[in-house]
C-alpha cells in the first residue's frame, strides 16, 4: 500500500487545492442590454447568437 514518506506541508496542500476553487459565472450582454450566461439560450427572450431558437414564454 502506498504511504507518504513525509508529511505534506500546509503550503503544498494549499497550492494543490488552489485549483479547486469555484469561479463566479460570467455573463454576456445581448443587443437589448439583458445579461445572460455565455453559450446558453436567454430564457427571457429565447434568443441565442442573434437568432430566435425558443418561443418566448407567455406570462
Steps between C-alpha positions, in 0.01 A plus 500: 500500500630847415583705807641855493861516614466849648221727620367734230547860610214750522648694207520196270150393599366852442670529161340174391157608621520845339375352173185364666347843568170575327494802269208739468297446181571745220219690331469656156280786385243468215412761244212590736737555792376188683757283677517126430745214554751453220421212259150467648162595358350815652181357649326838524524576128575155353793642304837332443776663293252746350246238392163406647539136608233467771150642509461783751327405824144631531463657846 
